[in-house]
Amino acid sequence: MHPEILRLGLIHLRSYGLLLAVAFLVGTWLALREARRVQLDEDRLITVILVTLVAAVLGARALFVLEHIADYRGQWMSVLRIWQGGLTLYGGLAAGTMGGLLTARQVGLPIWVVADALTPSLALGTMIGRVGCFLNGCCYGRPTRLAWGVVFPPDSFASLEFGPVPVHPSQLYFALAGLVLFAILWPLRLRLRTPGLLFWALVAGLAGLRIPLDFTRAYEADATLADAGAIRLTESQLTSAALLLFALLMILRLRREAKARGSAPHA
């Protein structure tokens, strides 16, 4: 755990903020590479990327603050300290998707082609961001006896809750999930011909993998819907299940629409 990488006077370089910046830069480079492959206008795509980034960060932060509203009463300025952590994936995914698709339509780009072009960047960005969570010490796991359990420092969130005991490196599990999704989607982008399928495959993958991975992660008591000892059902898992179902329905809809267009008689 290294939440702060460098301190020079008033300048504090935090690992979480640094890796968010790295995720944005790498993701932008990858998205522009994809834009050239599918012949999207790069200047207009950069506009979409910037709006998507801002919307995603604001959405992720807003949902996190709403879920932890009691922690911010009396210290509202700390809401702005996103470089210290405190972003919720689904808030960012929802706001970023909405902002990106609306902007793509506004600048005259095909929305699902744009979504697919950004998909590999989103998967890779998820991996990089979760490594930032690990270095920051947030999004930590539950206690474990497994050999790869990690013990965080005494002043960390995990140690303050559980003491100096090994916990699941849940952040790294999620990072690995992002890497696996990227490895699957990168070659798949060349095979899927229907725009939008790649993006919704990513959403389905993120939601589907999160359901089992969340069993290793520590959550506040009010985020737990059911507790049966070793198995806890959380709000996040319920949201993941709903999102997985929605993504699968979107895949079916896009495929059905593509098939209808392909079978339509030509004038």
C-alpha positions in Angstrom: 0.0 0.0 0.0 1.5 3.3 -1.2 -1.2 6.0 -1.2 1.4 8.8 -1.6 4.2 8.3 -4.1 5.9 11.7 -3.8 5.8 14.8 -1.6 7.5 18.0 -2.5 6.4 20.8 -0.2 2.8 21.5 -1.0 2.8 19.0 -3.9 1.5 15.6 -3.0 1.5 13.0 -5.7 -1.0 10.3 -4.8 -1.0 6.9 -6.4 -4.7 6.7 -7.0 -4.8 10.0 -8.8 -1.7 9.1 -10.8 -3.1 5.8 -12.0 -6.4 7.5 -12.9 -4.3 9.8 -15.1 -2.4 6.9 -16.6 -5.7 5.1 -17.3 -7.0 8.1 -19.1 -3.9 8.6 -21.2 -3.5 5.0 -22.2 -7.2 4.7 -22.8 -7.2 7.8 -25.1 -4.3 6.5 -27.1 -6.0 3.1 -27.5 -9.3 4.7 -28.5 -7.7 6.9 -31.1 -6.0 3.9 -32.5 -9.4 2.2 -32.8 -10.9 5.3 -34.3 -8.4 5.1 -37.2 -9.2 1.5 -37.7 -13.0 2.0 -38.0 -12.6 5.4 -39.7 -14.0 7.7 -37.0 -13.1 11.3 -37.0 -10.4 11.6 -34.3 -11.1 15.3 -33.4 -14.8 14.6 -32.7 -13.9 11.4 -30.9 -11.6 13.3 -28.5 -14.6 15.5 -27.6 -16.6 12.4 -26.8 -13.7 11.0 -24.7 -13.4 14.2 -22.7 -17.1 14.4 -22.0 -17.2 10.7 -21.1 -14.3 11.1 -18.7 -15.8 14.1 -16.9 -19.2 12.5 -16.7 -17.8 9.2 -15.5 -15.7 10.8 -12.7 -18.6 13.0 -11.6 -21.1 10.1 -11.7 -18.7 7.8 -9.8 -18.0 10.4 -7.1 -21.6 11.4 -6.8 -22.8 7.9 -6.2 -20.0 7.2 -3.7 -20.9 10.4 -1.8 -24.6 9.6 -1.8 -23.8 6.1 -0.4 -21.6 7.6 2.3 -23.4 10.9 2.9 -23.0 10.8 6.7 -19.2 10.8 6.3 -19.3 14.1 4.5 -21.5 16.1 6.7 -19.6 19.1 8.1 -16.7 18.6 5.7 -18.2 19.1 2.2 -14.9 20.3 0.7 -13.6 16.7 1.0 -16.1 15.7 -1.7 -13.7 17.3 -4.2 -10.7 15.1 -3.2 -11.2 12.4 -5.7 -7.5 11.8 -6.0 -7.7 10.1 -2.5 -10.2 7.5 -3.8 -13.9 7.2 -3.3 -15.4 6.4 -6.8 -18.2 3.9 -7.4 -17.8 2.0 -10.7 -21.4 1.7 -11.6 -22.0 5.5 -11.0 -19.2 6.2 -13.4 -20.3 3.6 -15.9 -23.9 4.9 -16.0 -22.9 8.6 -16.2 -20.0 8.1 -18.6 -22.1 6.0 -21.0 -24.9 8.5 -21.0 -22.6 11.5 -21.5 -20.5 9.7 -24.1 -23.5 8.5 -26.2 -25.3 11.8 -26.1 -22.1 13.7 -27.1 -21.4 11.2 -29.9 -24.9 11.8 -31.3 -24.5 15.6 -30.9 -21.2 15.7 -32.9 -22.6 13.4 -35.6 -20.8 10.1 -34.8 -22.5 6.7 -34.9 -23.1 6.1 -31.2 -22.6 2.3 -31.1 -19.5 2.4 -33.3 -18.1 5.0 -30.8 -19.0 2.8 -27.8 -17.2 -0.2 -29.4 -14.2 1.9 -30.1 -14.0 2.9 -26.5 -14.6 -0.5 -25.1 -11.0 -1.9 -25.0 -10.0 1.4 -23.3 -12.7 0.9 -20.6 -11.6 -2.6 -19.9 -7.9 -1.6 -19.6 -8.8 1.5 -17.6 -10.7 -0.7 -15.1 -7.6 -2.8 -14.6 -5.4 0.3 -14.0 -7.9 2.0 -11.7 -8.2 -1.1 -9.5 -4.4 -1.2 -9.1 -4.8 2.4 -7.9 -7.4 1.2 -5.4 -4.9 -1.4 -4.0 -2.1 1.2 -3.6 -4.6 3.6 -2.0 -5.9 0.9 0.4 -9.6 1.4 -0.5 -12.0 -1.2 -1.8 -10.3 -3.8 0.4 -11.3 -7.4 1.0 -12.6 -9.5 3.8 -10.3 -11.5 6.1 -8.9 -14.7 4.6 -6.7 -17.6 5.4 -5.5 -18.0 1.8 -1.8 -17.9 1.2 -2.0 -14.7 -0.9 -3.9 -12.7 1.7 -2.4 -9.3 2.4 -1.9 -7.4 5.6 -2.3 -3.6 5.2 -0.5 -1.1 7.4 -2.0 -0.2 10.9 -3.4 3.2 9.7 -5.1 1.6 6.6 -8.9 1.3 6.2 -8.6 -2.5 6.3 -6.6 -2.6 9.5 -8.8 -0.1 11.2 -11.8 -2.4 10.5 -10.3 -5.9 10.9 -7.0 -5.4 12.7 -3.6 -6.7 11.5 -5.0 -9.8 9.7 -4.7 -11.0 6.1 -7.5 -9.9 3.8 -8.4 -10.7 0.3 -6.6 -8.4 -2.2 -10.0 -7.8 -3.8 -8.7 -4.8 -5.7 -6.2 -7.1 -7.6 -9.0 -9.6 -8.3 -10.9 -6.9 -10.0 -7.8 -5.7 -11.8 -7.3 -9.2 -13.1 -10.9 -9.3 -14.2 -10.4 -6.1 -16.2 -7.2 -7.6 -17.8 -9.1 -10.8 -18.7 -11.9 -8.9 -20.3 -9.5 -6.8 -22.3 -7.7 -9.9 -23.5 -11.0 -11.4 -24.6 -12.5 -8.2 -26.2 -9.4 -7.1 -28.0 -9.5 -9.9 -30.6 -13.3 -10.1 -30.4 -13.5 -6.5 -31.8 -12.4 -7.8 -35.2 -15.1 -10.5 -35.3 -18.2 -8.7 -34.1 -19.8 -6.9 -37.0 -22.9 -5.5 -35.3 -22.1 -2.1 -33.6 -22.7 -2.1 -29.9 -22.2 -5.8 -29.2 -18.6 -5.3 -28.0 -19.6 -2.6 -25.6 -22.5 -4.5 -24.1 -20.3 -7.6 -23.9 -18.0 -5.6 -21.7 -20.9 -4.4 -19.5 -22.1 -8.0 -19.2 -18.6 -9.2 -18.4 -18.0 -6.6 -15.7 -21.4 -7.3 -14.1 -21.1 -11.1 -14.3 -17.6 -11.2 -12.8 -18.4 -8.8 -10.1 -21.1 -11.0 -8.6 -18.7 -13.7 -7.4 -15.8 -11.3 -6.8 -17.9 -9.3 -4.4 -18.0 -12.2 -2.0 -14.4 -11.4 -1.2 -14.9 -7.7 -0.6 -15.6 -5.9 2.6 -18.8 -3.7 2.7 -20.5 -1.6 5.2 -23.3 -3.3 7.2 -26.0 -1.2 5.5 -24.8 -2.4 2.1 -25.5 -6.0 3.0 -28.9 -7.3 2.0 -28.5 -10.8 3.5 -25.9 -12.4 5.7 -25.5 -16.2 5.9 -22.0 -16.3 7.5 -19.5 -16.9 4.8 -21.9 -15.7 2.1 -23.2 -12.2 2.0 -25.5 -10.8 -0.6 -24.9 -7.1 -1.2 -26.6 -4.2 -3.0 -23.7 -4.2 -5.5 -24.4 -7.9 -6.4 -28.1 -7.2 -6.9 -27.2 -4.2 -9.1 -24.7 -6.4 -11.0 -27.4 -9.0 -11.6 -29.8 -6.4 -13.0 -27.1 -4.9 -15.1 -26.1 -8.3 -16.5 -29.6 -9.0 -17.5 -30.0 -5.6 -19.1 -26.7 -6.0 -21.1 -27.8 -9.4 -22.3 -31.2 -8.0 -23.4 -29.4 -5.2 -25.3 -27.2 -7.7 -27.0 -30.3 -9.7 -28.2 -31.9 -6.4 -29.3 -29.0 -5.2 -31.3 -28.6 -8.6 -33.0 -32.3 -8.8 -33.8 -32.2 -5.3 -35.3 -29.1 -6.1 -37.3 -30.8 -9.3 -38.6 -33.9 -7.4 -39.6 -31.9 -4.8 -41.5 -30.0 -7.6 -43.3 -33.2 -9.3 -44.4 -35.0 -6.2 -45.4 -35.8 -6.0 -49.1 -33.8 -3.4 -51.0 -35.6 -0.6 -52.9 
